[in-house]
């Protein structure tokens, strides 16, 4: 979901909808949990274009059934489209999740209180027996429902599984966003933000994993996601202290100075947040316009600006492009230099801000955040591709290291494979394949 941000949907009280009355035994207790140094690892699917998001398969319920969830570090609540019964649902890949009454979270539950406090003072429960939620995202998509608790089957890196009972949203009223379709590619959303209702926070609270997550999104599609700390490389990671975003409880490395081809663009330092729920990167008005001017001034006359339905700013060449690598020589790298980190610079090469559409045009994957009513700058999936990005809530720091995100989780998850390989670049030139042991 592009620029997934949750804000209160005020003034609506939900009815206590009749849940499926089919008898069901209570969610079975989690098996004895491993130590908090365990790590859960998942294979990702999807891509920036044309899919528009990365998603993970989560196995939920008893017996466990698969559901596709959009991976979103920009919001806290995980939710599934849910037959409770469904008031307004989109067509999704799997049968709707069907809850039972014994799984409903009561209003007095601490996670309910935390969720409501994070969404605004207008949040209320329609009944003491259930915790209602109402969430709206910046692309105008929304989800309404109740909190429930059920088992999640999580594959651990040591080849075992754990089945914790976790709280998430049963969404019985969904509205698609401005760019949405009538058929959703996912069954719901995986909220991995910093709030206590986030699955990551719940796993930490239960002693299953540390409050650390990472993802590696491949430009070729797919990638990996992990919860826990034992896949975090011990060297070559660029770390920046995590700061409190002025715009919300988002993952933010603070302010950064923007450079183009290693030259300052003269833009005042810009607050940045990392959000895997945003397909593209968003800059507010001044840096966006400055970047567009710099790019237009640097490309050759062989590229002609053209209209393409995929994105606002696109160019065509003398013949259709097949990939970004056919045209990247026409563009220069952007750089973000973070004030809070020691020599902390993120390079954004052309392949991390451009896409090639099905029409063979090259388009800018940095969008005008002001048009999307954003007051801050978002580093989205396109810019995080082929980097391991680490959200360390234990040490309150964000990190990244560039590397091809194409290895299968089968080899990574094996306890006998204690390494990961990364292509190290200097500017746009690949200079070495480095193997990191950890």
C-alpha positions in Angstrom: 0.0 0.0 0.0 1.7 3.2 -1.2 2.9 5.4 1.7 1.0 3.4 4.2 0.4 5.6 7.2 -2.3 5.2 9.8 -4.3 8.1 11.1 -7.6 8.2 13.0 -10.9 7.7 11.3 -12.9 9.8 13.7 -16.5 9.7 14.8 -17.5 6.2 13.8 -18.8 3.6 16.3 -18.9 0.1 15.1 -21.6 -2.4 15.8 -20.9 -5.7 17.5 -21.1 -7.9 14.5 -22.1 -11.5 14.9 -19.1 -13.7 14.6 -19.2 -17.3 13.4 -20.8 -19.3 16.1 -19.1 -22.6 15.1 -17.6 -24.2 18.2 -13.9 -23.9 18.2 -11.3 -24.7 20.8 -9.4 -21.8 22.1 -6.2 -20.9 20.3 -3.7 -23.4 21.6 -0.9 -22.0 23.8 2.4 -21.3 22.2 4.9 -24.1 22.5 7.7 -23.5 24.9 9.4 -20.5 23.3 13.1 -20.5 22.3 15.5 -17.9 23.6 15.1 -14.3 22.5 18.1 -14.7 20.3 16.1 -16.9 17.9 15.3 -15.5 14.4 12.3 -16.1 12.2 13.0 -16.0 8.5 10.5 -15.6 5.6 10.7 -15.6 1.8 9.3 -12.5 0.2 7.4 -12.2 -3.0 6.4 -9.2 -5.2 8.4 -6.3 -6.7 8.3 -2.5 -7.1 6.9 -2.7 -10.7 4.5 -4.0 -11.8 3.3 -5.6 -8.6 3.8 -2.5 -6.5 4.6 -4.1 -3.2 6.4 -6.9 -1.4 4.5 -9.5 0.6 5.1 -12.5 2.9 3.1 -15.7 3.4 2.0 -16.0 7.0 0.4 -19.2 8.3 -2.3 -18.3 10.8 -4.9 -20.2 12.7 -5.4 -23.8 14.0 -4.9 -25.5 11.7 -2.7 -22.9 10.1 -3.7 -21.5 6.8 -1.7 -19.3 4.4 -2.3 -15.6 3.9 -0.4 -13.1 1.9 0.4 -9.9 3.9 1.8 -6.7 2.6 5.0 -5.9 4.5 4.7 -2.5 6.1 7.2 -0.9 8.5 5.2 2.3 8.4 2.2 1.1 10.5 1.7 -1.0 13.6 -1.4 -3.1 13.2 -1.4 -6.4 11.3 -4.9 -7.2 9.9 -6.6 -9.7 7.7 -9.7 -9.4 5.6 -12.2 -11.3 7.7 -15.6 -13.0 7.4 -17.1 -11.7 10.6 -19.3 -11.5 8.5 -17.7 -9.2 5.9 -19.4 -5.8 5.4 -17.1 -4.6 2.6 -14.2 -6.8 1.5 -12.1 -7.0 -1.7 -11.5 -10.2 -3.6 -8.3 -11.7 -2.2 -6.0 -14.6 -3.0 -7.3 -16.9 -0.2 -10.6 -17.6 1.5 -11.4 -14.9 4.1 -10.2 -15.6 7.6 -13.1 -16.8 9.7 -12.8 -15.9 13.4 -14.7 -17.4 16.4 -16.0 -15.6 19.5 -13.4 -17.0 21.8 -10.7 -15.2 19.8 -12.1 -11.7 20.3 -9.9 -9.3 22.3 -11.9 -7.4 25.0 -11.9 -3.6 25.2 -10.0 -3.6 28.5 -7.0 -5.4 27.0 -3.7 -3.4 27.2 -3.1 -3.8 23.4 -6.5 -2.3 22.7 -5.7 0.6 24.9 -2.3 1.1 23.3 -3.8 0.9 19.8 -6.5 3.5 20.6 -4.0 5.8 22.3 -1.9 5.7 19.1 -4.8 6.5 16.9 -6.3 9.4 18.7 -8.7 10.3 21.5 -11.8 9.6 19.4 -11.2 5.8 19.4 -13.8 3.9 21.5 -15.1 0.4 21.8 -18.7 -0.2 20.8 -18.9 -3.0 23.4 -16.8 -4.1 26.4 -16.6 -7.5 24.9 -14.6 -6.4 21.8 -11.8 -4.0 20.8 -12.8 -2.0 17.7 -10.2 -0.4 15.4 -10.5 2.1 12.6 -7.5 2.9 10.4 -7.0 5.1 7.4 -3.9 5.3 5.2 -2.6 8.2 3.3 -3.7 6.8 0.0 -7.2 6.9 1.4 -7.4 3.1 1.8 -8.9 2.0 5.2 -9.6 -1.0 7.3 -12.2 -1.3 10.1 -12.8 -4.3 12.4 -12.0 -5.8 15.7 -8.9 -7.2 17.4 -8.6 -10.9 17.7 -5.9 -13.4 18.9 -4.8 -16.5 17.1 -1.8 -18.7 16.5 1.0 -17.8 14.0 3.2 -20.6 12.7 6.7 -19.0 12.5 9.7 -20.8 10.9 12.9 -20.2 12.9 16.4 -20.1 11.5 17.3 -23.3 13.4 14.8 -25.2 11.3 12.2 -25.5 14.1 8.9 -23.7 14.3 7.1 -21.8 17.1 3.4 -21.1 17.3 2.8 -18.0 19.4 -0.6 -16.5 20.0 -0.6 -13.0 18.6 -3.1 -10.2 18.4 -4.1 -8.7 15.0 -7.1 -7.1 13.3 -10.1 -8.9 11.8 -11.0 -6.4 9.1 -14.6 -6.6 8.0 -14.8 -3.3 6.2 -12.1 -2.4 3.7 -11.9 0.5 1.3 -9.3 0.5 -1.5 -7.0 3.5 -2.0 -6.7 5.9 -4.9 -4.6 3.5 -6.8 -6.4 0.3 -5.6 -8.0 -2.3 -7.7 -11.1 -4.4 -7.0 -9.0 -7.5 -6.6 -6.3 -7.2 -3.9 -3.0 -9.1 -4.4 -2.8 -9.7 -0.6 -5.1 -10.8 2.1 -4.1 -8.1 4.5 -1.2 -6.1 6.0 1.7 -7.1 8.2 2.3 -4.1 10.5 5.9 -4.0 11.7 6.1 -0.5 13.2 7.3 0.6 16.6 4.1 0.4 18.6 3.3 -2.3 21.1 0.5 -3.8 18.9 3.1 -4.5 16.2 3.8 -8.2 15.8 7.5 -7.5 16.3 6.8 -5.9 19.7 4.5 -8.8 20.7 7.2 -11.4 19.8 9.7 -9.5 21.9 7.2 -9.3 24.8 6.7 -13.1 24.6 10.5 -13.7 24.6 10.5 -15.3 21.1 12.7 -12.9 19.2 14.5 -9.6 19.9 12.8 -6.4 18.7 14.8 -6.3 15.5 13.7 -6.8 12.0 15.4 -6.7 8.6 14.5 -7.1 5.0 16.3 -7.4 1.7 14.2 -6.5 -1.4 15.5 -7.8 -4.7 15.3 -5.7 -7.9 14.5 -9.0 -9.6 11.5 -9.6 -7.3 11.2 -11.4 -4.0 13.7 -11.2 -1.2 13.7 -12.0 2.5 12.4 -10.8 5.8 13.6 -11.7 9.3 12.6 -11.0 12.9 15.5 -11.3 15.4 19.2 -10.5 15.6 21.3 -13.4 14.5 21.2 -12.5 10.8 22.4 -8.9 11.4 25.9 -8.6 9.9 28.7 -7.7 12.3 30.6 -5.4 9.9 30.1 -3.1 6.9 26.7 -2.0 8.0 26.1 1.8 8.0 24.3 2.6 11.3 22.4 5.8 12.2 20.7 6.4 15.6 16.9 6.2 15.4 15.2 9.5 16.1 11.6 10.4 17.0 9.9 11.6 13.8 8.1 14.9 14.2 5.3 13.4 12.1 4.6 10.2 14.0 6.0 7.1 15.5 7.9 6.1 12.3 11.3 4.6 11.7 13.5 7.6 11.2 17.3 8.2 11.0 16.7 11.9 11.4 17.6 14.6 8.9 19.8 14.2 5.8 21.5 16.5 3.3 20.7 15.7 -0.3 23.5 15.4 -2.9 23.3 14.8 -6.7 26.4 13.3 -8.3 28.3 14.1 -5.1 27.3 17.8 -5.3 25.1 19.5 -2.8 21.7 20.5 -4.2 21.4 23.4 -1.8 18.3 21.9 -0.1 17.9 22.4 3.6 18.3 19.1 5.6 15.2 16.9 5.2 13.6 14.7 7.7 13.5 11.1 6.4 11.5 8.0 7.4 12.0 4.4 6.1 8.7 2.7 5.1 8.5 -0.7 3.3 4.7 0.0 2.9 5.5 2.7 0.3 6.3 1.4 -3.2 8.1 4.6 -4.2 10.2 7.2 -2.5 8.6 10.6 -1.7 10.3 14.0 -1.4 8.5 17.1 -0.3 8.1 20.0 -2.7 11.5 21.7 -2.6 13.8 18.6 -2.7 11.5 17.0 -5.2 11.6 19.9 -7.6 15.3 20.3 -7.1 16.0 16.6 -7.9 13.7 16.8 -11.1 15.6 19.9 -12.3 19.0 18.2 -11.7 18.0 15.0 -13.5 16.5 16.9 -16.5 19.7 19.0 -16.7 21.9 15.9 -16.8 20.4 13.6 -19.3 21.2 13.7 -23.0 18.9 14.9 -25.8 18.3 11.2 -26.9 15.8 10.9 -24.1 12.4 12.6 -24.7 9.9 13.3 -22.0 6.7 11.2 -22.6 3.4 10.5 -20.9 3.1 7.1 -19.3 0.3 5.9 -17.1 2.7 4.3 -14.7 4.3 7.4 -13.1 4.2 11.2 -13.5 7.7 11.7 -15.1 8.9 9.4 -17.8 11.2 9.5 -20.8 11.5 7.4 -24.0 14.6 6.5 -25.8 15.4 5.9 -29.5 14.1 2.3 -28.9 12.2 0.8 -25.9 14.3 0.0 -22.8 14.2 -3.5 -21.4 15.6 -2.7 -18.0 17.0 0.2 -15.9 20.5 -1.0 -16.7 19.9 -0.1 -20.4 19.6 3.6 -19.4 21.3 4.1 -16.1 24.4 5.6 -17.7 22.2 8.6 -18.5 21.5 9.3 -14.8 23.7 10.0 -11.8 23.5 8.8 -8.2 21.8 10.7 -5.4 23.2 10.6 -1.9 21.7 11.2 1.5 24.2 12.3 4.2 22.7 11.8 7.7 23.5 14.3 10.4 23.1 11.8 13.2 25.5 9.2 11.9 29.3 9.2 11.7 30.1 9.3 8.0 26.6 7.8 7.4 25.8 8.1 3.7 23.2 6.3 1.6 23.9 6.1 -2.1 20.8 6.0 -4.3 22.1 4.9 -7.7 19.8 5.2 -10.7 18.4 1.6 -10.3 17.2 2.7 -6.9 15.0 5.6 -8.2 14.1 4.5 -11.8 11.8 1.9 -13.3 11.3 0.7 -16.8 7.6 0.3 -17.7 5.9 -2.3 -19.9 5.9 0.5 -22.6 9.7 0.5 -22.6 9.9 4.0 -21.0 12.1 4.9 -18.1 10.2 6.7 -15.2 11.3 8.5 -12.0 10.3 6.5 -8.9 10.7 9.6 -6.7 7.3 11.2 -6.3 6.1 14.6 -5.0 5.3 14.0 -1.4 3.5 17.3 -1.1 0.9 16.1 -3.7 0.4 13.1 -1.4 -0.1 15.4 1.5 3.1 14.2 3.2 5.1 16.7 5.4 8.2 14.5 5.5 10.3 12.5 3.1 9.8 8.7 2.7 12.4 6.2 1.6 10.3 3.5 -0.1 10.8 0.1 -1.6 12.4 1.3 -4.8 15.3 2.9 -2.9 15.7 0.0 -0.4 16.1 -2.6 -3.2 19.2 -4.7 -3.0 20.1 -3.5 0.4 19.7 -5.3 3.7 17.8 -2.7 5.8 17.8 -3.4 9.6 15.4 -1.8 12.1 17.1 -2.3 15.5 14.6 -1.4 18.2 16.9 -2.8 20.9 19.7 -0.3 20.3 17.4 2.3 18.7 19.3 2.4 15.4 18.7 1.9 11.7 21.3 0.2 9.4 21.8 -0.8 5.8 24.4 -2.6 3.7 24.2 -3.0 -0.1 24.0 -6.6 -1.4 22.1 -8.7 -3.9 18.9 -9.9 -2.3 18.5 -13.1 -4.3 19.6 -15.8 -2.0 16.9 -18.3 -0.9 15.8 -18.4 2.7 16.5 -22.1 2.7 20.2 -21.6 2.7 20.1 -18.5 4.9 17.8 -20.1 7.4 20.0 -23.2 7.7 22.0 -23.1 11.0 25.0 -24.3 9.0 25.2 -21.2 6.9 26.5 -18.4 9.0 27.4 -16.0 6.2 25.9 -13.7 3.6 27.5 -12.4 0.4 27.2 -8.8 -0.8 28.4 -7.0 -3.9 30.4 -3.9 -2.8 30.3 -0.9 -5.0 32.3 2.3 -5.4 30.1 4.8 -7.0 28.4 2.8 -9.8 31.3 0.3 -10.2 31.1 -3.1 -8.6 34.6 -3.8 -7.1 34.2 -6.9 -5.0 32.0 -9.7 -3.7 32.4 -9.7 0.0 31.2 -12.5 2.3 30.2 -11.4 5.8 30.4 -14.0 8.6 28.2 -13.6 11.6 
